[in-house]
């Protein structure tokens, strides 16, 4: 008895699709762009929350850059979590460089 996983199948189709490996530079570029965009939005919502009036008036009629206070709070919190995820991905992809720079710093 042999399982399907250890059997070899002849060349059925000459046009087999070979997937290209994802280049790290493209992923790094997407991560950096996303991180920059999220940083901008979190900074704007942070400034808006800093200057927003506190109390019941803040959630009723006051807006900053077209956003109400509850919307700014939600965006600030959730996009902050997104930033943490992108920063961790950025560190993971640039770990070799980070270690090299830390070795240079502390030698």
N, C-alpha and C positions, 0 to 999 in steps of 0.2 A: 504494500500500500504506500502510495506516495501522495503527498498533498500537492495542492495546486501551486503553492509558493515555491517548491523546489523543482518544478518542471520548467523546461525551456520551451518556448513557443517560437516557431520559425518566423522569419520576417514576413509578416502579413501585408504590411503596407510600406511601400518605399518612401512615402512622404510622412515620415514620423516627425512629430513636433518636438523640438528640443527647446526647452525654456532656458532663457539666458539668466544667469545669476544677477540678482539685484546689485547694482553698484552702490557701494557705501557712500560715495560722494553725493549721489542723488538723494539718498535717505538723509544724509547729514544736512543737505540743503533744505529739504522739506522740513526737517526738525527745527533747524535754525529759523526758517521763515515763520513757521507756526509759533515758535517761542517768541519771536519778535512781535508778531501780531497780538498774541495773548498778553504779552507784557504791556503793549500799548493800551489795550482795552482795560486791563486790570488797573493800570495807572490812572486812566481817565475816570473809571468808576471809583477808585480810591480817593481821588481829588474831589469828585462829586459828593461822596459820602462824608468827606472831611468838612466841606463847606455847607452841607445840608443842614437845615434847621432840625432840631430834635423835637420829639413829641408828636401829638396827633396831627399837627399841621403838616408835618413832613410827608406823611403817607397819603395826604389828600390831594393837594394841588401843586406842590412844589416839584419842579423838574430841573434837571441838569443835562444838557446835551440831548434833550428830547427823552430822557429816561426818568421815570419816577424813582423814589427812594427804594421801595421794595424790589423793583426790577434791578436797580444798581446793586443792592445787597446780594440778590440771587446770582447775577452775573459775576460779581466780584468773588463770591465763594466758589462757584462751580468752575469758572475759568482759572481760578487759583489752583484748584485740584488738577486741572488740565495742564497747567504750567509745571506742576510737580512731576507729572507723568512724563512730559517732554524733557524736563531737566534730567530725570533719571535715564531716559533713552539717550540723551546727549552725552551724559557721563559714560554710559555703557559703550557707545561707539567711539568715544575719544579717550578711553581708559589708558591705552598705551601712551598716548601723548601726555596725559595728565601725570602718569607715573614718571615719565622721563623728565618732565618739568619739575616735579617735586624732588627728584634726585639731584637735578641741577641746583635747586634752591638750597638744599640741605647738605651739600657736600663740603 
